[in-house]
């Protein structure tokens, strides 16, 4: 994954929805990122998608500013912080 994640606008296009899905799925697997939002439209004979990736610079912190622990299930552990 690139260290520069300030550019999170993505564009995909394919001749079919299935191929568009496969292209986007491969991108996610290769980059290890989630897509925050997607917009799929048909442009003539092609299916196009403009997407925003989820920026990795977002860090959940506690009120003291230290990074909060988040479980694999997305639960926030308020009492424990990484220092």
C-alpha positions as CSV (number, residue, x, y, z in Angstrom):
1,X,0.0,0.0,0.0
2,X,1.3,3.4,-0.9
3,X,2.5,5.7,2.0
4,X,0.9,8.7,0.2
5,X,-2.8,8.2,0.7
6,X,-3.9,11.8,0.2
7,X,-5.3,10.9,-3.2
8,X,-8.4,8.8,-2.6
9,X,-10.4,9.3,-5.8
10,X,-10.5,6.3,-8.0
11,X,-12.0,5.5,-11.5
12,X,-12.8,2.1,-12.8
13,X,-14.5,1.1,-16.1
14,X,-15.4,-2.2,-17.8
15,X,-17.7,-3.5,-20.6
16,X,-19.9,-5.3,-18.1
17,X,-21.0,-5.0,-14.5
18,X,-19.4,-8.4,-13.7
19,X,-16.1,-7.3,-15.1
20,X,-16.4,-3.9,-13.3
21,X,-17.0,-5.8,-10.0
22,X,-14.0,-8.1,-10.7
23,X,-11.7,-5.1,-11.5
24,X,-12.8,-3.3,-8.2
25,X,-12.4,-6.5,-6.2
26,X,-8.9,-7.1,-7.5
27,X,-8.0,-3.5,-6.7
28,X,-9.2,-3.9,-3.1
29,X,-7.3,-7.1,-2.7
30,X,-4.1,-5.6,-4.2
31,X,-4.3,-2.4,-2.2
32,X,-5.8,-3.7,1.1
33,X,-8.2,-0.7,1.3
34,X,-11.9,-0.4,1.6
35,X,-14.0,1.7,-0.7
36,X,-15.8,4.4,1.3
37,X,-18.3,5.2,-1.5
38,X,-19.0,4.3,-5.1
39,X,-21.1,5.6,-7.9
40,X,-21.7,3.4,-10.9
41,X,-23.1,4.7,-14.1
42,X,-23.4,3.4,-17.7
43,X,-21.5,5.6,-20.2
44,X,-22.4,4.5,-23.7
45,X,-21.4,0.8,-23.8
46,X,-19.3,0.8,-20.7
47,X,-19.9,0.6,-17.0
48,X,-18.0,3.3,-15.1
49,X,-17.4,3.8,-11.4
50,X,-16.0,6.8,-9.5
51,X,-15.1,5.7,-6.0
52,X,-13.5,7.1,-2.8
53,X,-11.2,4.9,-0.9
54,X,-11.2,4.9,2.9
55,X,-8.3,7.1,3.9
56,X,-5.8,5.4,6.3
57,X,-4.9,8.6,8.0
58,X,-8.1,8.6,10.1
59,X,-7.1,7.5,13.6
60,X,-9.6,7.0,16.4
61,X,-8.3,8.5,19.6
62,X,-9.4,9.0,23.2
63,X,-9.9,12.4,24.8
64,X,-6.3,12.3,25.9
65,X,-5.2,12.1,22.2
66,X,-3.7,8.6,22.4
67,X,-4.7,6.1,19.7
68,X,-7.6,3.9,20.9
69,X,-7.7,0.1,20.7
70,X,-10.2,-1.2,18.2
71,X,-11.1,-4.9,18.1
72,X,-11.3,-7.0,15.0
73,X,-15.1,-6.7,15.2
74,X,-14.9,-2.9,15.2
75,X,-15.5,-2.4,18.9
76,X,-13.8,0.5,20.6
77,X,-12.0,-0.3,23.8
78,X,-12.3,3.1,25.6
79,X,-10.3,2.1,28.7
80,X,-7.2,1.0,26.8
81,X,-5.0,3.1,24.6
82,X,-1.8,2.5,22.7
83,X,1.0,4.9,23.8
